[in-house]
């Protein structure tokens, strides 16, 4: 599954905020329709891949995905995978550090079950959205186990996929994930220290300002603009260290 292109979104909202991890509903709709018009369709993790298919992934699992994303995707026949931090189901994202103090609510249980009915895959994003590589082995293990258990209780289905918060992982985190019962993960870059029995989906994040052309370049995974943009996306991912530092200094436990 690692050869299948993957687009990763966070928020779909009209609420402007400091940062780039959001797209407007109209921009998202235009991108999805452009992909459909170009002959692309979605495939879920673990499914057999064909030609011109891509993974559509949402990290964090905000309500805007349900409100602004689901109607568009159902119209196009697209399905997606959403990764949720188990401790914040139905709650605001107090784990995040926003310069303007703006909060966004995560999907609630009823919305999650509706996405399951629509054929979506629901994955774990840990328990409290802490960078696993900054934790002790036992803390990271509990984040993985508890986050998985919450998702399985809500959906009534197995949860074999995880997306590591802030994209931080190493060989130890992979080993702990396998021990916790996961069979694969979504990551920003590929590691060579992964065993064959654990799958990695390398996802390209879509940030503000996003365009239809950008979405098509990302699934095509070719051209100077794609590779140049990848460097920029990696920089944004590394910049998330600011939130990690804030959490370490001021949010030692879930509020």
N, C-alpha and C positions, 0 to 999 in steps of 0.2 A: 504493500500500500504506500510505500514511501515515494514511489514515482508519480503518484497522482497529485496534481497541484491542489493546494488548499488555500482558501481565503479566510482570514480570521478577522472578525469584527468585534467591537465591544458595545458601545452605546449607539442606538438609533434614536436621535432626539433633535428637536428644534431649539433646545435650551443651550445657548452658547456658554462655553466654559473655557477656562485656561487649560491648554493641553490639546492634544490631537487625537485622542482615542475615541472619537465620535464621528458619525456622519449624519447628515440630515435625512429624514424619511424620503424626500424627493430624490436626493442623490442615490440612496440605496435602491430605490425602485428603478431608477434609470440604469444603474449598473446591472441589476439582475435581469432586466429586460434586454439589455445589450448582450449579455451572455446567452440568454435564451435565443435571441435572434441570430446569434453567431453559431448556434447548434450545440451549445454546451448544456449539460444537465448535471444534477448532483448525484453523488454516491455517498453512502454512509460508511463509517469505519467498519472494516471487516467484511464488507460486501465485495463481490467480484467486480473488478473494474473493467470498463470498456473504453471505447474511443470518446474523446472530448467530454470527459467527466471530471468533476472536481469536488473536493470536500468543501462544504460551507460550514464554518465553525464560528460560534459565539463564545467568547470568554466572559466570565462573571455573571451572565444570566440576568440582565436587567429587564424590567417590565416593558421597556420600549421595544424589545425584541418581539414580544407577544402583540403589543398594540400596533406597532408600525412595520414589523417584519413579516409576521405570520400571514396576514391577508395577501400580501404581494406574492409570497412564496407559494401559497396554496393556489393562487391564480395561475402560476407558471408551472405548477407540478414539481416544485423544488422541495427538498427536505434538508434539514440541517442537524447539526450536533451542537448542543449547548452545555457548557461546563459551569457548575455552580458551587460556590463555597457553602458547605452544609450548614454552618452556624448562622448564615444570613438569609435563609429562605424566608421571603416575605418581608424582610427588614431593609432599612436603608444601608448604604455602603459606608458605614462609619469606619471601616477598615482603611479607607482611602484618604489620602491627604489632598484636599482641594484648596487652592489659594483663595478662592472666593467662598469657600464653605458650602458649595452647592452639593446636595445629596441626591442620589438616585436610588429607587427602590428595586430590590431584586425580585425575581419571579416568586410568586407564592405557590403553595402546593396544588391548588386547583388549576392554575395556569400550566404548571409543569405536566399535570396529568392530561390536559388538553393537547399539549405538544406531543406527548406519547401517542395519543389517539391519532394525531396527524402524521405519525410515522417517524417522528424525530428520535434521535438518540440523546439520552441524557447522561452526561458524564460528571465526574467529580473534579472539583477545583480545590481540593483540600478541604479542611474544616473551617479555618479562620483566615484564609488568604494570606498566610505567612510564607515568606521565601523558605522553602524546605532546606536549602543548603546553608541557611543561617541557624538551623536548629540542631539540637542534639539528635542522635540516632533515635532515641525513644520518642522525642517530641515529633520528629518527622514521621515516624511509624504511626503514631496516634493520629496525626493529621490525615494521613492516607487512609487508615482503617475507618476512622469515624466519618470522614467525608463520604466514603463509599457506602457505609451503612445507612446514612441519612438518605442518600439518593435511592437506594434499593428499597427502603421502607416506603418512600413516597410513590415510586413508580411500580413497585411490585415486580421489577425485573432486575436481572443481573446488571452490574455496573463495571464492565471490564476496561473502561477507558478513563484516563486522567489527563488533565492539562495542568502542568506545574505552575503555580502562582509566580508571576513576574518572569516566567520562562526560565527560571533557575533550576538547573539539575546537573547531576554528575553521575558517575558509575554507581556510587553508593545509593543515591536516590532511586536509580533504576532497580537496583537489587531490592531495596525496601518496597518499591512498588510491586515488583513481582511477588514478593513474600505476602503482601497485602491482598493479592488476588487479581491484580490488574494484568492485562495482556498487552497493553499498548498505551502510548502517550502522544499528545500533541506538543510539539516543541518548536522554537524559533530557528534553531540550527541543529544539524545532525551531529551526534557523537559517534566516534568509532568504537567506543567501549560498550557496545550493546550486543547482547546475545541474540541468536537467531529466533529464540522463542518469545522475544519481546519486540513489538512493532513500534516504529516511530513515524508519525505524520509530521512533516516539516511544513509549517503554515506561514504564509506571507500575510502580515497584518495590513489592513486597509485603514489608513488614517485620513483625517481632515487636512487639507481639502481633497476629497476623492472625486475621481471622474470616471466616466464610462471607459475611456481609453485606458486608464490605469488598471481597471479591473480586467480588461481583456489582455493587457500585457502580463499581468500577474499569473493568470491561468495559462498563458502561452509560455511563460518562463523562458523568454528569449529576448535578445536585443540589448543594446547598451543602456537604454532607459530602464529596463528591468533590473539589470545588475547594478547600475548606479543607484536605483531606488532601494535595492536590498541593503546597501550600506547605510542609507538614511534610516531605514526601518530598524536596523540593528542598533543604530545610535539611539533612537527613541526608546527601544527596549532597554538598553543599558541605563538610560536616564531615569527609568523607574526606580533606580537605587535611591532616589530622593524620598519616595514613599516608604521604602524599606527602612531607611535611616530614621525617618519620623516615627514609624511604628516601634522601632527598637528603643528610641529615646523616651517616647511619650505614651505608648500604648502597650504596656507589658502584658496586658491580658484583655480579653474581650469585654467591651463595656456593655 
